[in-house]
Amino acid sequence: MDISLALGGGGSRGNAHIGVIRRLEREGYRVRAVAGTSAGGIVAAAYAAGYTPDEMEAIFAKVDQSKLFGRGSHEGPALLGLSGAAKALEEFLGHRTFADLKIPCAMMAVDVNAGCEVVIHAGRLVDAVLATIAIPAIFPPQPRGDALLVDGGVLDPVPVRAARALAPTLPVVAVVLSPLVKPTGNLLHAHLPVKLPAPIVSRLTRTRLAQAFNIFLQSTEASSRMLTELRLEVDNPEVVIRPDVGGIGMLDKVDVHEVVRLGEEAAESALSDLRRAVAWPRRVRRRMFPRK
């Protein structure tokens, strides 16, 4: 039972992807291709490089989350630097390139110079991950040739189209880390868990400035959720798995094991949908190419 995965962005919530993959593997599904945006890109890179869900969980749990993002940045226009994250990534990804991967993989970024999304599928893995996690204004943009790349979630929070392009004949399982936005009357009510992490608060010494930036983050989160739902409607993955991680802020310090467990629970709940999605193309193939 072969599938392609589209792993969405969500910062600290991204650990849930590990649990989703673990549960799918235990059920007998084989991930033949994986695309990731932002936090989903980290898990996509590690999995495509050959790490098992158990190994990824152990590695991520050992990371000192307080040292991932520097307080000052000489890397570009941003509140925080990515030198700590780059060091952590290099420890387990090393100098691997996309050519070294076990399965096809792609990561999403946005070129702010050209104003378009970019599918990264060549070059050093660490460089690709740093680009896909570079949240605008929070982390410095990453230069790549003539392009200046930022977080792919700006335009494609869940890379369904990229996952489908990697394996056109396989059903795409999209893992979405934002809660479903439900309209009520003329308003859209959704809990916004975004809050400033301590390193950013320390940079914003004026209370009013900190409050203003919190509002900016909440607005960005709201627009990202709406964009996610619109892209899911347009790109139409065969299955959507949505872990219950909406209460986790994008840059929160988290219990990795607990977030992984939430991913496993979500995958378990989606198994019946996945069985139907996989069975349909198999039935079509049997009818088109009957065995003699």
N, C-alpha and C positions, 0 to 999 in steps of 0.2 A: 504494500500500500504506500505509494510514493506521493509526496506532497511538496509544495514550495511554500516557504514562510516569508511573510512580510511583517517585520518587527517594528512597531511604532516607537516614537520618542516619548520621553516622560521623566528624564532625569533619574532620581533615586528610585522611582517606580520600576525602572528597567530590569531590576533583579527578578521581577516576576516572569520575564521571558525564559529564564532558566527553568523555572518550575513547569512552564507550559511545555517546553521541549522534553523535559524528563518524562512527563506524563504521556506525551504522544509516543515517545520511543517505547515506553513500557507497554503501550497498547499495540505496538507492532508497526507504527508508521515510520517511514524512512524519509527524512528530509533530504531532498535531492538538490535544493537550491535555497538560498536565503538572501533577502535584502533587508537592510536596516536603516533607520533614520535616528540620529542622535543617540540616545541610550540604546536603542535597538541596534545601532551600528556596532556598538561595543560587543554585545552578545553575538551578533552575526559574525563579526570578525573572529572572535574566539572559537565559536562553534565550527566555522568553516576551516579554521586552522587545525581542527582535530581534537579540541578539548571536549571532554564529556560534560554533561550537566553537573555531575558530582564534582568534577575538577574545577569547573567554573565557579560553583558555589563556594568551594574551599578557598580559591584564589581571591574572589571578591570579598569574602568575609574577613580575610587577613589584611585587606587594604585599610590603612589609617585614613578614614574619610576626612579628618580635620586637616590633612596635609595635601589634599588633592588640588586645591585652588589657592594660589598665593594671594596675599593681601595687596601687593603692588604688582604692576605689570609694566615691563619695558618692551613687551612683545607687540603692542599695538594699542589702539584706542579702546579701552575696556576697563571695567572696574576690577576685574580679577585676571590673573594669569593662568595659563594651562601647563606650566612647567612641571608641577607636581603630578598632574594627570598624565603628562607625556612620559614621565619617569615610570609611573605605575604600568602604563601600557607597554613600554619597552621591556619591562621585566618578564612579561609573559608572551608578548607577540614578537619580541626581538626585532630582527631585520627582515622578517617575512614580507614578501610581496604577494599580490593577488595570484601570481603564477604559482605560488607555493601551496595554495589552498587545496583542501580535499574535495570541496564541492564548489560550484559557481557561487559567487557572492558579489553584491553591489551595495554601495552606500550612497545616501542622498545628501547633497549640499546645495547651496544657492550661491550663485555668483552675483554679488551685489553690484559689480561694475556693469554686467550685461543685463541684470534683472531677470535671470532665468534659473531654473533648476538644473543641476548637474548630477549625472549618474557617474559615480566614481567606481571603476572596475579594473584599474591598473595602477601600478606604482606601489609604494610602501604602505603597508596596512596602518601603521601608526599615524602616518600623515593623513590618510583617509579618515580615520576615526577622529583625529583632532579637528578636522574640517566639519564633520557631521555633528559634532557636539558643541561647536562654537556659537553659543547663543548670542545674538547681536546685543551689544552694549555691555553684556556681562563678561563675555570672554572675547579675546582678540580674534579678528578674522584671520584666516590662514591663506597665504599667497600660494598660488599654483599656476605657474606660467604667467599669463596675462590676467588670470582670474583672481578675485579676492573672495574666498569662500567662507560662508557662515552656515550655521545649523540648517540642515535640510528641512526641518519642521516648519520653516517659514512658508514653504510652498507645498510640501508633501509630507505631512506628519506620519502617515502609514504607507510605505512604498509598495502598494499593491501592483502598480503597473510595472515597476522594475522587477518584482518577484516573478511576475507572469512572463516578462521578456526573457528571464533566465531559463525558464522551463515552460514553454508555451503549452505543452500538452497536459500539464499537471494542475490539479486544483490548488488554488492559493488560499492559505490559512492566514488571515490577518489578525495580529495580536495588538489590540488597542488599549492604551494605558490611561485614557481619559474616560470619565463616566459619560453615559449617554445624556445628551441635552434634551430635556423634555419640555415642550411648550405648554404653558398654562395661561389661557386667556391671551392677553396681548404682551405678556412678559415671559421671559425665559429664566427659570429659576434653576440655578446650579451652584452647588457649594464650590467656592474657590479656595483651595487650601494653600495657595501661593503665599509665602511670607519670606521676608528677607533673611537669609542665613547670617550668622554672626559676622563672618568676614566682611560682608557688604555693609552691615550696620555700622561696623567700626570705621568704614570709609566715609559714611554719610553722617557727619557729626551733627548736623542740624536736624532737629526733629521734623520740621516741616519738609525738608528735602527727603528724609527717609520715608515719610508718609506719602509724598508725591511719587517716589519710586515704587512703593508698594502698590499704589493705584496703577502705575504703568504696568507692573508685572501681572496684576489681576486682569487688566484689560487685554494684555497679550495672551494670557491663558484662556480667556473667554473667546477671543477670536480664533485661537488655535483649535478649540473644541468645535466650534462651528465649521471651520475649514475641514477638520477631520471628518465630520459627518457628511459634508458635501463631497469630499473626495471618495469616501466609501460608496456613496450613491453612484457616482460616476464610474469608478473603477471596478465596483461590483465583485469583491472577493467571494469565493464559494462559501467560506465559513469565517465568521468573526468570533474571536475569543476576547473577552473583556474582563480581565482580572479586577477585583474589587480593591483598587489602590487609589481611589479618588481622594482619600483623606491624607495622602502623603504629598508634601510639597516637593517640587522638582529638585531642590538642592538640600533637602532634609538629610540629616544623619539617620540611618535606618538600621534595623536588625535585618541583615541580609537573609538569614534563614527564614524569618517570618514572611518577608516579601516573596521569597521563592515559593513558600507554602501557598500563598494566595494565588500564585500562577498555576500551581498544580490543581488547586480546587476549581479554578476557572476552566482549565482544560478538561477536567473530569466532567463538568457540566455541559461541555460542548461536544462530547464524544458522539452523541446520537446524530447531531447535525453533520459532523464530519463523516460518519459512516454513510449517510445519504449522499453527501457530496462526492465521495470517492466511488460509490457504487454506480452512480449515473453514467459517468464516462466509460466505466468498465463495461456496462451493459451495451452502450453504443458501439464500443470497439468490437464486442463479440458479434453484434449483428452485422457490422460492416465487414469484419474479417473472420468469418466462421472457420473453426478448425475442420480440417478434412479428415 
